[in-house]
Amino acid sequence: MKFFYRLWYILVYPFFHIFYRLNVKGRENIPEGAALICANHSAYSDPLVIAFAFGIKYFMRFMAKIELMRIPVFGFLLKIAGTFGVNRGKSDVQAIKTALQTLKSGEKVAMFPEGTRVSESDAASAKTGAILLASKTGAPIVPVYIPRKKKRFSTIDVVIGEPYVIERIKGGGSEVYSVYADELMKKIEALKP
């Protein structure tokens, strides 16, 4: 997977760079080993923004909506590069297991806590998946801010925040997870330049 991830990176980056320049702040906050990379989400290009902001050194597996994985050829290419699908309409046990295994093996998982693309005017509550994974594995969460409005042939200011750890959550139900998820989104928004 790492080979194909890096191959994708090398092949796609020159085309991406034609349309966008990245100004990345906070690369020193990227931890070695397992981590949950959590960013706000407003455009199809956001996974590429994250990958290129972190650099080729940091392999990460992206959690993507299952519909993308079902697109002929494209879905296969995503899969061999490490992306795995999540069925957003229900509790997807297989996606959670894959993410847990990835984190426990010391690798990074990138996901969008909002669960879908959200424009600045829309309000979306964060899903609790990232909090569940962080609580179960002890992996740090790295909040990442990506501007919601991106213009082609311009610079995108990406901010990588300081990683933080959530202690194991015992009891309390979904309400407790929701509180932590909302806190995560506040941390992401607080990075806005």
C-alpha positions in Angstrom: 0.0 0.0 0.0 2.7 2.5 0.9 4.3 1.9 -2.5 1.1 2.8 -4.3 0.4 5.7 -2.0 3.7 7.2 -2.8 3.3 6.4 -6.5 -0.1 8.3 -6.5 1.6 11.1 -4.6 4.4 11.5 -7.2 2.0 11.2 -10.2 -0.8 13.5 -8.9 1.3 16.2 -7.2 2.5 18.0 -10.4 -1.1 18.3 -11.7 -2.4 19.5 -8.3 0.5 22.0 -8.1 -0.7 23.6 -11.4 -4.0 24.6 -9.8 -3.0 25.2 -6.1 0.0 26.2 -4.0 0.1 25.1 -0.4 1.2 27.3 2.5 1.5 24.9 5.4 1.9 25.9 9.0 2.5 23.5 11.8 4.4 20.6 10.1 6.4 20.4 13.3 3.2 19.2 15.0 3.1 16.0 13.0 3.8 13.1 15.4 5.7 10.0 14.4 3.7 6.8 14.4 0.0 6.3 14.8 -2.3 9.4 14.7 -5.8 10.4 13.6 -5.6 13.2 11.1 -8.9 15.1 11.4 -9.8 18.0 9.1 -12.8 20.1 8.2 -14.2 19.2 4.7 -15.6 21.3 2.0 -14.3 20.1 -1.4 -13.3 16.9 -3.2 -9.7 18.1 -3.3 -9.4 18.1 0.6 -7.8 14.6 0.8 -5.2 15.7 -1.7 -4.6 18.9 0.3 -4.0 16.8 3.5 -1.7 14.3 1.7 0.4 17.1 0.1 0.4 19.2 3.3 1.9 16.4 5.3 4.3 15.4 2.6 5.4 12.1 1.0 7.2 11.0 4.2 3.9 10.5 6.1 1.9 7.5 4.7 -1.8 7.7 5.8 -4.9 5.7 5.1 -7.9 7.7 4.2 -11.4 6.9 5.3 -13.7 7.7 2.4 -17.4 7.2 1.6 -18.1 3.7 0.3 -19.6 5.1 -2.9 -16.1 6.3 -4.1 -14.7 2.8 -3.6 -17.4 1.3 -5.9 -16.4 3.5 -8.9 -14.7 1.2 -11.5 -10.9 1.6 -11.7 -10.9 4.7 -9.5 -12.1 2.7 -6.5 -9.5 0.0 -7.1 -6.7 2.7 -7.4 -7.9 4.2 -4.1 -7.9 0.8 -2.4 -4.4 -0.2 -3.4 -3.2 3.2 -2.2 -4.6 2.4 1.3 -8.0 4.2 1.2 -10.9 2.2 2.8 -14.6 2.8 2.5 -17.1 3.6 5.2 -20.9 3.3 4.9 -22.0 6.6 6.3 -25.7 5.5 6.5 -25.1 3.0 9.3 -22.6 1.9 11.9 -19.9 0.4 9.8 -18.1 -2.2 11.9 -15.7 -3.2 9.2 -14.5 0.4 8.6 -14.0 0.8 12.4 -12.0 -2.5 12.6 -9.8 -1.4 9.7 -9.1 2.0 11.3 -8.4 0.4 14.6 -6.0 -2.1 13.0 -4.2 0.7 11.1 -3.7 2.8 14.2 -2.6 -0.2 16.3 0.0 -1.0 13.7 1.4 2.5 14.1 0.1 4.2 11.0 -2.0 7.3 10.4 -5.7 7.4 9.6 -7.1 10.6 7.9 -10.8 11.4 8.2 -13.3 14.2 8.1 -15.3 14.3 11.4 -18.1 16.2 9.7 -18.8 13.1 7.6 -19.5 15.0 4.4 -18.5 18.2 2.6 -19.7 21.3 4.5 -19.8 24.9 3.2 -19.1 27.8 5.5 -22.7 28.7 5.7 -23.9 25.2 6.5 -23.9 23.8 10.0 -23.0 20.2 10.6 -22.4 18.4 13.8 -19.3 16.3 14.0 -19.7 12.5 13.9 -18.2 10.6 16.8 -16.0 8.0 14.9 -12.7 9.9 15.4 -13.4 10.1 19.2 -14.2 6.4 19.4 -11.0 5.5 17.6 -8.9 7.9 19.7 -10.4 6.6 22.9 -9.9 3.0 22.1 -6.4 3.2 20.8 -4.8 6.1 22.7 -3.6 7.5 19.3 -3.3 11.3 19.3 -5.7 13.4 17.2 -4.1 16.0 14.9 -6.6 18.8 14.1 -6.1 20.3 10.6 -7.7 23.4 9.2 -8.3 23.7 5.4 -10.0 26.9 4.1 -13.5 26.1 3.0 -13.2 28.4 -0.1 -10.5 27.6 -2.5 -9.8 29.4 -5.7 -7.9 27.8 -8.5 -4.4 29.2 -9.2 -4.2 30.5 -5.7 -2.5 29.6 -2.4 -4.3 27.5 0.2 -3.3 28.1 3.8 -3.3 24.8 5.7 -2.8 24.8 9.4 -1.7 21.6 11.3 -2.6 21.9 15.0 -0.9 20.4 18.0 -1.8 16.7 18.6 -3.8 15.9 21.7 -4.8 12.7 23.4 -8.3 11.7 24.6 -8.3 9.4 27.6 -10.3 6.2 27.4 -14.0 7.0 27.6 -15.8 4.7 29.9 -19.6 4.9 29.9 -21.6 8.0 29.4 -23.1 6.9 26.0 -23.2 8.8 22.7 -23.7 12.2 24.4 -20.2 12.1 25.9 -18.7 11.2 22.5 -20.7 14.0 20.9 -19.2 16.5 23.4 -15.7 15.4 22.5 -16.5 15.5 18.8 -17.8 19.1 19.1 -14.7 20.0 21.0 -12.6 18.6 18.1 -14.4 20.7 15.5 -13.8 23.8 17.7 -10.1 23.0 17.8 -10.1 22.7 14.0 -11.9 26.0 13.5 -9.7 27.7 16.1 -6.7 27.1 13.7 -8.3 29.3 11.1 -5.8 32.0 10.2 
